[in-house]
């Protein structure tokens, strides 16, 4: 049991905006079809191997809940069913699930058609030689409808700003659970509570790290440094894969130009265990921002969580919009790990009707 004294994480939180809080309200996810997601896996299963890939569209269904049902049908432990990323429960989402069936010939495969229901549609079943790993997909395509809106000049400017500059890459509220429940579970766990469910444990620890990331991003928005590079800045390419350090002052001008054109963006911390790193203006500044959360960081390190980096900017590809009376229709592609709701919050104060 940790001896670190932790202060509960406040919820909800009014994190900063890139260009001021939107003045319009909107309804999101009024209907399931108002929030449509298609996973961009980035590769095609080869057709043979001991891993079965299921291409599924689910409606208003929790990703992990469906994965557990797939495990029951296949007669395997839940850990043998994988997916690359969690998708929103409310909405129509298409994604891949992978089932490890070692030593089982295709002729004795489960009857996958039993998955079919009003909420689940199975498009195809194909085998592959490798496990479907978490976070392996390229990104997601989104088709969203925001209802009860009024077109005006300010709103059009907000849309143009998102298209030109992107949006803060916040973790969406769903990461923190209903009314911040995942944060409360993280507090209990880090103070000694045992949680057997592997999925719940992972979500709780992830929610605490995501909360701290959002706090750092909000602070950098408030001082207008979220898209400004300093010496030692860790930057990430807009595809979400490669990273590099801006180590020299002489590099800053070219790095800043690449940030301005959307090629790269500064990153923020997904806190955890880190090795030795050089002391730079960027690392000193980030340490100052992280200081209020140091007890939480120490507790997460005790859980052997490794530190990572995340882009401060969400960059939508092929971003477009159109009006259908009072309905704003948005289409775009986001790299993996980014939240469509983080983009939407730059445009409108969106609420889901009860």
N, C-alpha and C positions, 0 to 999 in steps of 0.2 A: 504493500500500500504506500502511495506517494505521501511524503511529508510536506510537499509544497502546498502552501495556502493559495487557493485560487478564488478570485472574485468572479461571480457569475457574469456571463456576457450579456449585455443589454440587448433586448429585442422588443419591438422592431427598431431598426436603425435608419436614420435619414442620411444615406450616403450622398455625396456631392454629385452634381451633374456637370457635363462638359460645357454647357452653355446656358445654364439656368434651368430651373424646374419648368416643365411644360405647363402651359396654361389651359390645355384642353384635357378633358376626361374621355375615356373610351371604354367600351365593353370588349373583353377578349374571351375567347372560348365560350361564347354564347351557345354555339353548337359545336359538336365534335369536329365537323368539317371546317370550322373556322381556324383550326390549328393542325396543319398537315405537315408531316416530317418524313423525309425519305433519306435513309442512311446512304452515304457515299462510302462504300467499303474500300474502294481503291484497288481491288484486285478480284479476279474471278476464281472461284474454287475449281480445282483441276479435274474433278470427276472421279477420283479414286483415292483410297486411303482409309484410315480408321476413324476419321472425324466426319460426322454427318452435319452438314450445314443446312439449316432450315430458313428459308426466305419467307418472312411472315409480316402481314399487316395486322395490327391490333388496334382496337377501338376502345378508348376509355379503360385501358388495362395496364396495371403496373408491370414493368419489365421483369422485376425479380419474381413476382407472383407467377407470371407466365413461365419463367425459367424453371420454377419448382414444379409446375404442372407437367412440363416437358420431361423432367427427371422422373416423375412418377410413371408417366407413360412408357418411358424407355427402361424403367426398372434399374436406374443407376442412382448413385448419391448425387445430391444437388451440386456438389463441387465439380461433377463431370459435365455440367451444362454451363456454357459460357456465352457471353455477349460482349461486344466491343464497347458499348456505351449505354447508360440508362437513357430512356426516352420518357417524355412527359406522359403521365397517366391520362390526363384529360386531353383528348385529341385523337387523330388518326395517324399512326406512326408505322412506318415500314422499316424493318431491320432484320439482321441476320442473328440466328442463334446457332451455337455449335454444340454437338453432343459427342463425347468421346466414347466410342464403342469398340474397344480393342478386341480383336479375335472373333468378332461377330461378322459372319458373311451377310451380304446384302439380302439374301433370300430369307433371313430370319429377322430382318429389321422390324421394329414395331410398326403398327399400322398408324402412320403419321396422320392419316386423314381423320383420326379420332380427335385431333386438335381443332378441327373446323367447328366454328360456332358463329353466333351472331356477332361476337366480338373479335374473333380470330379467323383470319383467312390465310391459308397456306398456299403460297405461290409455287414453290419448287423445293425439291429435296436433292442435294448434290453432295457428293463426298469430296474430302480434301485431305491432304497428307499432313497438315499442320493444325494445331489447336487454334481456335479463334480467341485471340488474346484481348484483354481489356485495353482500350485506347488505340487499337490498331487501325481503325477506320480513318479515312481522310477528313471527313466532315459530314455535314447534313444539309440537305436542301429543305427550305421552308416555304410554305405558302400560307400566309396568315390573313385574317380578316379582322379589322378593328371596326366595331360598330358604334353608331350614334355619335359621329363626328361631323364637324363643319369645316369645309375647306376654307382656308384663309392664307394670307401672305406669310404670317409667322410660322404656320405649320409647314408650308411649302419650303421655307428657309430651313427649318429643322430637318426635313427630309433631305434637302440638298446637302446640309452639313454632314449628315450621316453618310451619304454617298461619297462625299469628298474626303472626310477626315476619319470616318469610322466612329466608334463609340467606346466608352469605358468598358473594359472586359470584366465586369463584375460577375461573380457567381450569383445566380438567380435565387429568389427566395425559396424555391423548392429544395435547394441543397440543404437548407437549415431545418426542414421539417415543418409540420403544421404548428403555427405559433412558436416557431423556434425550438421545437421539441428535440431535435438532434443536438442542439447546443446544450440543453439541460442534461441529456444523456451523456454527452462528452464530459461535462463537469462531474457527474456521478462516477463515470468510469475512471477518470483521472484521479479521483479521490478514493478509489478502491473498490467500487462496485464491480462485480463480475457479470459480464454479459456473454452468454454462450453463443448467441446467434452471430456468426461470422459477418454476415451482411450488415447487421445493425451496428456491430463494432466498427466496421470500416466506415460506414456512413457518419457515425458520431465523430470519429477522429478527423475525417475529411471535412466535416462541417466546421470544426474549430479552426483548422488551417485555412479554410476558405474565408471564414470571418475575418481573420487577421489580414489575409491578402486584401479583402475589400476595404479594411480600415486604412491600409497603406495606400491603396489606389485612391481612396477618397481624399486623403491628406495631400497627395500629389496633384489631384484635381484642384484642390483649394488654393494651393500655392502656384498653380499653373506650370508644374514641372513634369506632368505625366507624359508629355511628348517632347521633352527636352533632355538631351543627352549631356552628361558630365563625364569627366575622366573616370574610367573604371566602370562605366555603365555596362551592364549585361544586356545585350539586345537580342531580339529574336526575329527571324524572317517571318513574313506574313503568312507563310504556309504552315507555320507552327512547328517546324522540325529543327532547323539548324539555329545555333546561337553563337555569339562571339562577344568579346570584350572590346570596348573602345578604350584601349590602354593609354593612348598618347593624346596629349592636347592637340597635336597637329592633325589628328584624325577627326576631331569633333565636327569640323565644318562639313566634311563629306558624309559623316554619319548622320548629321542633322538633316542634310539634304535628302538622304535616303528615308529618314523618318517622315519628312514632309511629303514625300511622294508616295508613301504607303508601303515601301519595300520592306522596312523593318520597324520595330517599335521597342522602346525600353521594356524591361521586365520587372516584375515584383516577386516577392518571396512566397513560396509555399514552404512554411517553416518546418524545421526538423534538424536532424543531425547533419552538421557540415564539417568538412575538413579545414585545413589551413587555407586562408585566402588572403590576398594582399590588401593592405589598408589603402584605400583610395578615397577621393572626395565622395564618390557615389556610395561606397560601402559605409562611410562615416554617416552620411545623411540617412541612409536606410536604417542603420543601427539606432539612430535617434528616433526615427518613426516607430521602430519596433520596441523601444524601451518600455512603454506601458504594458506590453503583452509578454514581457520576459518570463514571468512565472508560468504562463501557459506554454510558452516555447520550451522551457525546461521540463515541464511535465510531458510534453509530446516527445521530447528527446528520450525520456525514460521509457517511452513505448517503442523505442528504436525506429522512429519514423525518420526517413531520409529527406533532406531538403531538396526542393526542386525550384524551377523558375517558371513563371507564367507571363505571357504577354500582357502589358497593361492596356493594349488596344484590341478591340474586337473589330475585325476588318471584313465587312460583308462583300462577297464577290457577286457580280451580276445583280446588283441591287436595283430593283425597279418598283414602281408603285403606280396605282391607277385608282380612280374614284368610281364608285357605283352608287350614286346618290349619297347617302350618309355613311357608306361603308368604304373604308380605306383598305385596299388589297395590297399586300406586300409580298414580294418574292425575292429570295436571296439565298446564298450559300455561305455557311459559316464553318470555320475549321473546328475540328473536334474539341470538345471541352468548353466551347463558348455557348452562351445562353441567348436564345432569341428574345427572351423577356428583358435582357439587359439592353438590347438594341431598342426594343419597344419603349422602354422607360425614358429614352431620350426624345421620344416623339409625343407621348401622351401618358397621362396618369391612368393606366389601364387596370380595370377591375373585372373580375369574373362574376357575372350575375349569380345570385344565390338560387 
